[in-house]
Amino acid sequence: MFSRDELALIALFAEGLCIETIARRLELSDRTIRRRSRALCDRIGATSTIQVVAWAARRQLI
């Protein structure tokens, strides 16, 4: 359901990293990370990235 890049992003959120730190690590803009995290939320009907992390963890994706 999720690409390798999307799972990597979810894993970074699971580590508790903020958007700015994730953006620096992935060499992307803050805005890109925000857009991608919103797309992840929309895909599974979540309202926050922590819900995405919990959803992925329950399914042993991360």
N, CA, C and O of each residue as an XYZ file, in Angstrom:
248
protein
N       0.809     -1.193      0.000
C       0.000      0.000      0.000
C       0.859      1.268      0.000
O       0.537      2.239     -0.685
N       1.940      1.257      0.760
C       2.842      2.405      0.802
C       4.136      2.080      0.081
O       4.597      0.939      0.101
N       4.713      3.071     -0.547
C       6.010      2.891     -1.215
C       7.119      2.838     -0.167
O       6.898      3.135      1.007
N       8.301      2.460     -0.607
C       9.446      2.405      0.296
C       9.741      3.788      0.872
O      10.042      3.914      2.059
N       9.654      4.831      0.037
C       9.896      6.197      0.502
C       8.854      6.627      1.534
O       9.186      7.285      2.520
N       7.605      6.257      1.304
C       6.545      6.610      2.256
C       6.761      5.903      3.589
O       6.579      6.503      4.649
N       7.149      4.633      3.540
C       7.420      3.911      4.784
C       8.615      4.499      5.520
O       8.638      4.530      6.751
N       9.600      4.962      4.774
C      10.752      5.617      5.403
C      10.318      6.899      6.101
O      10.789      7.204      7.197
N       9.427      7.643      5.472
C       8.912      8.866      6.084
C       8.124      8.544      7.356
O       8.282      9.219      8.374
N       7.293      7.532      7.298
C       6.530      7.122      8.482
C       7.479      6.700      9.601
O       7.253      7.029     10.766
N       8.530      5.979      9.254
C       9.503      5.546     10.268
C      10.185      6.742     10.927
O      10.453      6.718     12.128
N      10.464      7.774     10.159
C      11.075      8.974     10.742
C      10.107      9.671     11.692
O      10.508     10.158     12.749
N       8.847      9.715     11.318
C       7.848     10.271     12.240
C       7.759      9.407     13.496
O       7.584      9.928     14.597
N       7.879      8.101     13.337
C       7.814      7.188     14.489
C       8.965      7.426     15.456
O       8.832      7.183     16.656
N      10.096      7.902     14.937
C      11.236      8.219     15.796
C      10.999      9.494     16.596
O      11.783      9.831     17.484
N       9.926     10.194     16.285
C       9.603     11.419     17.006
C      10.260     12.658     16.434
O      10.294     13.704     17.082
N      10.777     12.545     15.229
C      11.450     13.686     14.608
C      10.440     14.714     14.116
O       9.337     14.366     13.695
N      10.826     15.962     14.173
C       9.949     17.026     13.686
C      10.103     17.162     12.172
O      11.046     16.640     11.577
N       9.180     17.856     11.581
C       9.157     18.023     10.127
C      10.453     18.645      9.624
O      10.986     18.216      8.600
N      10.959     19.637     10.321
C      12.180     20.311      9.891
C      13.375     19.354      9.876
O      14.186     19.382      8.950
N      13.478     18.519     10.891
C      14.572     17.555     10.968
C      14.450     16.507      9.872
O      15.439     16.143      9.236
N      13.243     16.031      9.658
C      13.012     15.055      8.596
C      13.363     15.657      7.241
O      13.988     15.001      6.408
N      12.966     16.885      7.028
C      13.262     17.560      5.758
C      14.771     17.650      5.535
O      15.256     17.400      4.431
N      15.505     18.004      6.577
C      16.958     18.086      6.449
C      17.564     16.717      6.136
O      18.430     16.592      5.270
N      17.096     15.694      6.852
C      17.631     14.340      6.625
C      17.379     13.861      5.201
O      18.242     13.239      4.582
N      16.191     14.156      4.693
C      15.826     13.684      3.354
C      16.220     14.667      2.256
O      16.005     14.416      1.070
N      16.798     15.784      2.673
C      17.198     16.844      1.750
C      16.015     17.321      0.902
O      16.106     17.451     -0.319
N      14.908     17.575      1.595
C      13.688     18.088      0.982
C      13.246     19.322      1.757
O      13.757     19.602      2.841
N      12.301     20.049      1.196
C      11.794     21.222      1.902
C      10.772     20.811      2.960
O      10.164     19.743      2.884
N      10.601     21.689      3.946
C       9.577     21.470      4.973
C       8.212     21.306      4.316
O       7.416     20.451      4.705
N       7.963     22.128      3.326
C       6.672     22.091      2.648
C       6.419     20.738      1.977
O       5.297     20.231      2.000
N       7.453     20.163      1.385
C       7.312     18.853      0.751
C       6.972     17.790      1.784
O       6.120     16.936      1.541
N       7.631     17.838      2.928
C       7.352     16.863      3.985
C       5.922     17.039      4.493
O       5.222     16.054      4.729
N       5.490     18.278      4.660
C       4.112     18.527      5.099
C       3.105     17.993      4.083
O       2.094     17.396      4.451
N       3.391     18.213      2.812
C       2.495     17.740      1.757
C       2.444     16.214      1.730
O       1.373     15.622      1.598
N       3.595     15.593      1.856
C       3.640     14.128      1.849
C       2.970     13.527      3.078
O       2.295     12.503      2.979
N       3.151     14.151      4.223
C       2.511     13.630      5.435
C       0.994     13.790      5.351
O       0.251     12.920      5.804
N       0.533     14.906      4.769
C      -0.907     15.100      4.571
C      -1.470     14.039      3.626
O      -2.571     13.533      3.842
N      -0.717     13.706      2.583
C      -1.156     12.678      1.632
C      -1.256     11.312      2.316
O      -2.175     10.540      2.041
N      -0.306     11.019      3.208
C      -0.368      9.763      3.956
C      -1.619      9.719      4.827
O      -2.327      8.713      4.873
N      -1.873     10.818      5.509
C      -3.065     10.900      6.361
C      -4.337     10.722      5.535
O      -5.232      9.965      5.912
N      -4.406     11.418      4.421
C      -5.591     11.337      3.576
C      -5.813      9.923      3.052
O      -6.950      9.465      2.939
N      -4.733      9.244      2.736
C      -4.858      7.909      2.151
C      -5.536      6.918      3.097
O      -6.297      6.058      2.654
N      -5.260      7.037      4.401
C      -5.859      6.078      5.342
C      -6.946      6.709      6.215
O      -7.500      6.051      7.095
N      -7.243      7.967      5.971
C      -8.293      8.620      6.739
C      -7.864      9.050      8.122
O      -8.692      9.143      9.028
N      -6.587      9.314      8.297
C      -6.064      9.753      9.592
C      -6.090     11.275      9.668
O      -6.134     11.966      8.650
N      -6.060     11.778     10.895
C      -6.045     13.231     11.084
C      -4.680     13.743     11.526
O      -4.460     14.953     11.594
N      -3.755     12.818     11.829
C      -2.422     13.232     12.250
C      -1.401     12.164     11.866
O      -1.746     11.014     11.596
N      -0.147     12.577     11.852
C       0.905     11.623     11.512
C       1.054     10.551     12.587
O       1.452      9.427     12.280
N       0.744     10.872     13.828
C       0.842      9.855     14.877
C      -0.163      8.739     14.619
O       0.110      7.578     14.926
N      -1.305      9.073     14.066
C      -2.274      8.042     13.699
C      -1.745      7.177     12.557
O      -1.970      5.967     12.529
N      -1.052      7.798     11.629
C      -0.436      7.039     10.531
C       0.615      6.094     11.092
O       0.684      4.931     10.694
N       1.435      6.587     12.016
C       2.461      5.755     12.641
C       1.814      4.574     13.359
O       2.257      3.436     13.199
N       0.780      4.830     14.142
C       0.100      3.755     14.860
C      -0.511      2.747     13.893
O      -0.417      1.539     14.113
N      -1.130      3.231     12.833
C      -1.739      2.381     11.817
C      -0.675      1.471     11.197
O      -0.883      0.264     11.071
N       0.453      2.050     10.814
C       1.535      1.291     10.187
C       2.154      0.295     11.174
O       2.490     -0.826     10.793
N       2.302      0.695     12.421
C       2.881     -0.180     13.428
C       1.971     -1.384     13.690
O       2.452     -2.510     13.821
N       0.671     -1.151     13.766
C      -0.271     -2.260     13.984
C      -0.209     -3.277     12.861
O      -0.460     -4.463     13.075
N       0.123     -2.821     11.675
C       0.217     -3.709     10.507
C       1.642     -4.182     10.262
O       1.935     -4.803      9.240
N       2.527     -3.880     11.212
C       3.937     -4.274     11.184
C       4.628     -3.828      9.896
O       5.436     -4.558      9.323
N       4.293     -2.615      9.453
C       4.930     -2.042      8.279
C       6.197     -1.285      8.636
O       7.070     -1.066      7.796
N       6.279     -0.890      9.903
C       7.481     -0.193     10.380
C       7.974     -0.885     11.639
O       8.978     -0.470     12.219
